[in-house]
Each structure stands twice: as C-alpha cells, then as structure tokens.
Amino acid sequence: MLSRRHAELLARTGSEVTFVGTAELDTPGITSVLVHTRDLFRRRPDGAVPPVHSVAYLVNEGLHVLHGTLMAARQQRRHASDIVISNSSLSTVVLRMLSCPGGLVHYVHDGLAPEPSASEGRLPFTRRLVNGFMEKLALRSADRVICASDGIATQAESVGVPRDRLSVMYPLLRRLGRRAAAGVPNAAHAPELAGLRPFLLSVGQQTGRKRFDLLIDALASLPRPVRLVLVGNGPFHATYRAQAERMGLADRVVFMSDASDVTLDLLYEACSGFVLASENEGFPITVAEALSHGSPVVLACPSTVALRRILGSEHVVILRDLSSRAVAVGIRTMLRHSGGDRELVRSEIRRWAVDNLPSDEDIRREYDGIFGSLLGPSPPSRGGEEPLSVLQSNG
C-alpha cells in the first residue's frame, strides 16, 4: 500500500516512524501499531461482505477508518510526533477536530469529485459525500497536501488550496536490486506460474471503481491461450467470479484473493502485460510497479489521460475510452508492441522506468522540503540532532 511504502521511506531518512494501519510492518525504525477491524454489520451467510452500495458497507468502512484514526491520535500524543501523515479524508478531518499537535499532512491519491460511477450499485450521493465534500474539507484542514500527480494538484488548487501548501509525489519506484539482494526467486524458476502463461495481470481492490468486469469482457475477444489473473478481494469478488462462469471463461480467469510481495513480484515478471481499467485514478502505483518489473501496460481510465506526459513510452497504452472493446484493442496493441525478444523488451521498460519514475532519493528530498516548511529548515536526523518523529496513519 502506498502509505506503507512512504512509511518505509521515511524510516530510511532517519525519522522515527509510527505506522498505524491494518498491516504490521517489520521494517527497522518503524513502530507498527496494528488496527483490528470489526464489522458492525456482519457478513452475509455466504461469507460475502455487504454490497458496496449498501448503508451497511458504508457504516462498516466508516467505523474502520474512525477506529484507526482514534488509535492514531492516541499514538500521536503518546510519542509526541512532530508530523502526522494521513491518506484518508475522514482521518484528516477528525485529527484536525481533535487538535492534534504537530504538522498534519494529507495525501490525495485518487483525485477530487470524479465523474459519476458507471459501475453496478454505486450511489451518486455516496460518491459526492466521500469524494467531494469530505475530501475538500480534508484539503482545507491539512497543513500540507501531497498529491499523487500534477492533475490532482491542479484540482486541489481549484478548490482553494494555496499552491505553496501543495507537493506532488508520484508513486515510489520499487528497486529491483533490493529484491534480488534479498534472494527473491526469478519468475523463470517458479514452476507454479508455468501453467498460467501466457497471462495478463491486474491488481486492486474489487470494490467497483476498478472495472475488472470490463477486463473479463475483453478477455472473451482475445485468443484462447491468453488468461487473466486478478489479484485482490472486495465486495465485487463474487460478482466477477459469477461473470466469468456465465461467459464460459472460468478456466481462463484466475482469482487470487491475496498474494505476498514475493508472489506479486513473480506475477509482474511473468505476465505478458499489466492491465488496469478504472473509473478514477491519480497515479496508479500498480502501474509503476509493473513498469519497474519490465511489464508493458494498458491503462484505461478517463482521469489519467494527463499522465501521457509522464508515461510517454511505446510500451504504455493509455485509453480515455472506458469500455471492454477499447480495452481489448489496447491489449492487442500492447502485445504487438512488446512482441519479439521478451527479455530485451522488459530490459528496455525497466531502463525507462528508472530514468523516468521518481527514485527514493527524489521522494526523500521532497519530504525534506515538506518537513522544513512545517517545522523549520533543519532536516531530520542530521549530526547529533534528535530524530524527527512521524506518525503515518493508514486510514
């Protein structure tokens, strides 16, 4: 998750980091506080979560975030953190209401006020409430705002956030050298993937915003040897499984509800290409991950057309049209461009990613600037100074 990677990067700057979230981190320099979530409205008898458009789902999600936020506020006071970083609009607003001392930084990943959702079951009112009103309130509440792209920064300016309070940070580039040093196996030595090839990969929570239904539709028009691997879980998981069965594609759509970092690395390296269809994105971190592994990409999302300047590579196909037909055409184009020597193509993409996507040092310098603007010009942990204390709240 993006917050997790930022927490890990902050720890490498010499800051003392307390990470509050549903994942426990074992990174040196990070104190991990695990949030145990509990649903007020129980799962249905078949084990599925409540539908994403239901009041039950909204209440459960809101309570999860509120619980994590209150734990973050408690940790902030216990550790006297200098800075709190939140990636949830509700968390940011509540933390400001609680008058937590220290600088409050809000991270915006998906943008503001997206177009009304076309996915099944989405209520426009819920969309406006969460992505509109709450996000704008969070922007006004934060001392500093980090945006995942220049496009989101422009949106934030349009609702009254001064430019000097905005920073743009594109997703971190995962360094392959660290993985190799840790002994992560190469995809060529993973026999469990042999039966999947050739396959397309897509990763993300199955809540309806990411349109996995369009990917399944598109698969039907692609040559039969090609499979689709979907990694993730969520309220729409059962719906996508039923769709694949109904279309006679159950043997070609592989569902992985969960995957370790090692498994994801192997999947990124072994896939024929990464595909993401989504109604709204800032800068999808999964796209950065795919490119850093040398995977060609198809990105179908109306709000990411502006990313063509950043992702200006022949191995990245960006589509404004969010439809199964456009996705299928985009996949064929991607496969045609990446044909030939597979290893040569992947090597070219990796080099392009290193040259064009932000490095750890780029992000570290950006954080130094943010810390300086909130706390003064002295950078964290220099010489004999006391380390900066940062609380990362993964709402």
C-alpha positions in Angstrom: 0.0 0.0 0.0 1.2 3.5 -0.7 1.2 4.6 2.9 3.3 1.6 3.8 5.9 2.4 1.3 6.0 6.0 2.4 6.4 4.9 6.0 9.3 2.6 5.0 11.0 5.5 3.0 10.6 7.9 6.0 12.3 5.4 8.3 15.3 5.4 5.9 15.6 9.2 6.3 16.4 8.7 9.9 12.9 9.7 11.1 11.3 7.8 13.9 8.1 6.4 12.3 4.9 5.0 14.0 2.7 3.3 11.4 -0.9 2.8 12.3 -2.8 0.5 10.0 -4.2 -2.9 9.3 -0.8 -4.3 8.1 2.0 -4.9 10.5 5.5 -3.7 9.3 8.8 -5.2 10.5 11.0 -2.5 8.9 13.7 -1.2 11.2 12.9 2.2 12.5 9.2 1.7 12.4 6.9 1.1 15.3 3.9 -0.7 13.9 0.5 -0.4 15.6 -2.0 -2.9 14.3 -5.6 -1.9 13.9 -8.0 -4.8 14.4 -11.2 -4.0 12.5 -14.6 -5.4 13.4 -17.8 -5.0 11.3 -20.9 -3.6 13.0 -22.9 -5.3 10.2 -21.8 -8.9 9.8 -21.1 -10.7 6.6 -23.9 -12.4 4.8 -24.5 -16.2 5.4 -22.5 -17.0 2.2 -19.5 -15.2 3.7 -19.6 -12.2 1.3 -19.3 -8.6 2.6 -22.3 -6.3 2.3 -22.8 -4.8 -1.2 -20.6 -1.7 -1.8 -23.6 0.5 -2.4 -25.4 -0.5 0.9 -25.6 1.5 4.0 -24.1 -1.5 5.9 -20.9 -1.3 3.8 -20.6 2.4 4.2 -21.1 2.2 8.0 -18.6 -0.6 8.3 -15.9 1.2 6.3 -16.5 4.5 8.2 -16.2 2.7 11.6 -12.9 1.0 10.5 -11.4 4.4 9.5 -12.7 6.1 12.6 -11.2 3.3 14.8 -7.8 3.6 13.1 -7.9 7.4 13.4 -8.6 7.4 17.1 -5.7 4.9 17.6 -3.5 7.3 15.6 -4.5 10.2 17.7 -3.6 8.2 20.9 -0.2 7.2 19.4 0.5 10.8 18.4 0.0 12.1 21.9 2.0 9.1 23.4 5.0 9.6 21.1 4.7 13.4 20.7 5.0 13.0 17.0 6.2 16.1 15.1 4.1 15.3 11.9 1.0 13.2 11.2 0.5 11.9 7.7 -3.0 10.6 6.7 -4.3 9.1 3.5 -7.9 9.2 4.5 -10.1 12.3 4.2 -12.1 11.2 7.3 -8.9 10.7 9.3 -7.6 14.1 8.4 -10.7 15.9 9.4 -11.1 14.0 12.7 -7.4 14.5 13.6 -7.8 18.3 13.0 -11.0 18.3 15.1 -9.1 16.6 17.9 -6.5 19.4 17.7 -3.6 17.0 17.5 -0.3 19.0 17.9 2.3 18.8 15.2 2.0 19.2 11.4 -0.9 17.5 9.7 -0.2 16.2 6.1 -3.0 14.9 3.9 -2.1 12.6 1.0 -4.5 12.7 -2.0 -4.2 9.7 -4.3 -7.4 9.4 -6.4 -8.3 13.0 -7.1 -11.4 15.1 -6.3 -15.0 14.9 -7.4 -14.7 12.1 -10.1 -17.3 11.6 -12.7 -20.4 9.7 -11.6 -19.6 6.0 -11.4 -21.0 3.6 -14.1 -20.2 0.5 -12.0 -23.0 -1.5 -10.6 -24.6 -0.3 -7.4 -22.8 3.0 -6.9 -24.9 5.7 -5.4 -24.1 9.2 -6.7 -24.9 10.7 -3.2 -22.3 8.4 -1.5 -19.8 9.3 -4.2 -20.3 13.0 -3.8 -20.2 12.8 0.0 -17.0 10.8 0.3 -15.0 12.0 -2.8 -16.4 15.5 -2.8 -17.3 17.1 0.5 -15.1 15.1 2.8 -12.0 15.4 0.5 -12.4 19.1 0.1 -12.8 19.5 3.9 -9.7 17.4 4.4 -7.8 19.6 2.0 -8.7 22.7 4.0 -7.9 21.0 7.3 -4.4 19.9 6.5 -1.3 22.0 7.0 0.3 20.4 3.9 -1.2 18.4 1.0 0.7 15.8 -1.0 -0.8 15.0 -4.4 -0.1 11.8 -6.5 0.0 13.8 -9.8 0.1 17.3 -11.2 -3.5 16.8 -12.3 -4.6 16.3 -8.7 -2.6 19.3 -7.6 -4.5 21.4 -10.2 -7.8 20.1 -8.8 -6.7 21.0 -5.2 -5.8 24.5 -6.4 -9.3 24.8 -8.0 -11.0 24.3 -4.6 -8.9 26.9 -2.9 -5.7 25.2 -1.6 -2.8 27.6 -2.0 0.0 26.3 -4.3 2.6 26.8 -1.5 0.8 24.1 0.5 0.9 21.6 -2.3 3.5 19.0 -3.1 3.4 16.5 -6.0 4.8 13.0 -5.4 4.4 10.3 -8.0 4.4 6.7 -6.7 7.7 5.3 -5.5 9.7 3.1 -7.9 10.3 -0.3 -6.3 14.0 -1.0 -6.7 14.6 -4.5 -8.2 18.1 -4.6 -6.8 16.9 -4.7 -3.2 14.6 -7.7 -4.1 17.5 -9.6 -5.8 19.7 -9.0 -2.8 17.0 -10.5 -0.5 17.0 -13.7 -2.5 13.6 -13.2 -4.3 13.3 -16.0 -6.9 13.2 -15.2 -10.6 9.9 -15.9 -12.4 11.8 -18.3 -14.7 12.3 -20.5 -11.7 8.7 -20.5 -10.5 7.0 -23.7 -11.8 3.7 -22.7 -10.3 3.4 -20.0 -12.9 4.2 -22.2 -15.8 0.6 -23.4 -16.2 -0.7 -19.7 -16.3 1.3 -18.4 -19.2 0.5 -16.5 -21.3 -1.5 -14.3 -18.9 -2.5 -10.7 -18.3 -2.3 -9.3 -14.8 -4.5 -6.8 -12.9 -4.2 -5.9 -9.2 -6.5 -4.0 -7.0 -9.4 -4.0 -4.5 -12.6 -5.3 -6.1 -14.9 -2.5 -4.9 -16.4 -1.5 -8.3 -14.2 1.5 -9.1 -11.6 -0.6 -10.8 -13.5 -2.2 -13.6 -12.5 -5.8 -13.6 -15.8 -6.6 -15.3 -14.5 -4.8 -18.4 -11.3 -6.9 -18.4 -13.3 -10.1 -18.2 -15.5 -8.9 -21.1 -12.3 -8.0 -23.1 -10.8 -11.4 -22.5 -13.6 -13.1 -24.4 -12.3 -11.5 -27.7 -8.7 -12.4 -27.1 -7.0 -15.7 -28.4 -7.9 -18.6 -26.1 -4.4 -19.4 -24.7 -4.4 -16.0 -23.0 -5.5 -16.0 -19.4 -6.4 -13.2 -17.0 -5.1 -13.2 -13.4 -6.9 -10.9 -11.0 -5.2 -10.2 -7.6 -7.3 -8.7 -4.9 -10.6 -9.0 -3.0 -13.6 -7.0 -2.1 -17.4 -6.7 -2.3 -17.5 -7.4 -6.0 -15.4 -10.6 -5.9 -18.3 -12.9 -6.1 -19.8 -10.8 -8.9 -16.7 -11.1 -11.0 -16.5 -14.9 -10.4 -20.1 -15.3 -11.5 -19.5 -13.2 -14.6 -16.5 -15.4 -15.6 -18.6 -18.5 -15.2 -21.6 -17.1 -17.0 -19.4 -16.1 -20.0 -17.7 -19.6 -20.1 -14.3 -18.1 -19.0 -14.0 -19.8 -15.6 -10.9 -21.7 -16.9 -9.3 -18.5 -18.2 -9.8 -16.1 -15.3 -7.7 -16.9 -12.3 -8.7 -15.2 -9.0 -6.1 -14.7 -6.2 -7.7 -13.1 -3.2 -4.4 -12.4 -1.6 -0.7 -12.5 -2.7 2.5 -12.0 -0.8 5.1 -9.4 -2.1 7.2 -12.3 -3.4 4.2 -13.7 -5.3 3.4 -10.3 -6.7 7.0 -9.9 -7.9 6.8 -13.2 -9.7 3.5 -12.3 -11.3 4.7 -8.9 -12.5 7.8 -10.5 -14.1 6.0 -13.5 -15.7 2.9 -11.7 -17.1 2.6 -10.8 -20.8 1.3 -7.4 -19.7 -0.4 -5.4 -16.9 -3.9 -4.1 -17.5 -5.9 -1.6 -15.4 -9.4 -0.3 -16.2 -10.6 2.2 -13.6 -13.2 5.0 -13.3 -10.8 7.3 -11.5 -7.1 7.3 -10.6 -4.5 9.8 -9.6 -1.3 7.8 -10.5 -1.9 4.1 -10.1 1.0 2.7 -8.0 0.4 -0.8 -9.6 1.3 0.8 -13.0 4.6 2.0 -11.5 5.2 -1.5 -10.0 4.5 -3.2 -13.3 6.9 -0.9 -15.3 9.6 -1.3 -12.7 9.4 -5.1 -13.3 9.6 -4.5 -17.1 5.9 -5.3 -17.9 4.1 -3.4 -20.7 0.9 -1.7 -19.6 -2.6 -0.9 -20.7 -4.3 1.8 -18.7 -7.9 2.6 -19.4 -9.1 5.5 -17.2 -10.7 8.8 -18.2 -8.8 10.8 -15.5 -5.3 9.5 -16.5 -5.1 10.9 -20.0 -2.9 13.7 -18.5 -0.4 11.1 -17.5 0.7 10.6 -21.1 3.4 13.2 -20.5 4.8 11.2 -17.6 4.2 7.7 -19.1 5.4 8.6 -22.6 6.6 5.2 -23.6 5.6 3.0 -26.6 5.1 0.2 -24.0 2.3 2.1 -22.2 -1.1 2.3 -23.9 -3.3 4.9 -22.2 -7.0 4.9 -23.2 -9.6 7.5 -22.4 -12.5 5.2 -23.5 -13.5 3.0 -20.6 -15.1 0.1 -22.5 -14.4 -3.6 -23.0 -13.9 -3.0 -26.7 -11.3 -0.3 -26.1 -9.5 -2.4 -23.5 -9.4 -5.4 -26.0 -7.9 -3.2 -28.7 -5.4 -1.7 -26.2 -4.3 -5.2 -25.2 -3.7 -6.2 -28.8 -1.7 -3.0 -29.4 0.4 -3.6 -26.3 1.1 -7.3 -27.2 2.1 -6.2 -30.8 4.5 -3.5 -29.5 6.1 -5.9 -27.0 6.5 -8.8 -29.4 9.9 -10.1 -30.3 12.7 -10.7 -27.8 10.8 -10.8 -24.5 13.9 -10.2 -22.3 15.1 -7.3 -24.5 11.7 -5.6 -24.3 11.5 -6.0 -20.5 15.0 -4.7 -20.1 14.1 -1.6 -22.1 11.0 -1.0 -20.0 13.0 -1.3 -16.8 15.5 1.2 -18.0 12.8 3.6 -19.0 11.2 3.3 -15.5 14.5 4.0 -13.8 15.0 7.1 -16.0 11.5 8.5 -15.7 9.8 7.5 -12.5 10.8 9.0 -9.1 13.6 7.4 -7.1 13.8 7.0 -3.3 16.1 10.0 -3.3 13.7 12.2 -5.2 10.9 11.5 -2.7 13.3 11.9 0.2 14.3 15.4 -0.9 10.6 16.2 -1.3 9.9 15.1 2.2 12.8 17.2 3.5 11.1 20.2 1.9 7.8 19.4 3.5 9.4 18.9 6.9 11.2 22.2 6.5 8.1 24.1 5.6 6.2 22.7 8.7 9.0 22.6 11.3 11.7 24.9 10.1 14.7 24.5 7.8 16.6 21.9 9.8 16.4 18.5 8.0 15.6 15.4 10.1 18.3 13.4 12.0 21.4 15.3 10.9 24.5 15.0 13.1 23.6 14.7 16.8 20.1 16.1 16.5 17.2 14.3 17.8 15.4 12.2 15.1 12.2 13.6 13.7 9.1 11.7 14.8 6.5 11.0 12.2 3.1 9.2 12.6 1.8 7.5 9.5 -2.0 6.9 9.7 -3.2 4.4 7.1 -6.9 5.2 7.4 
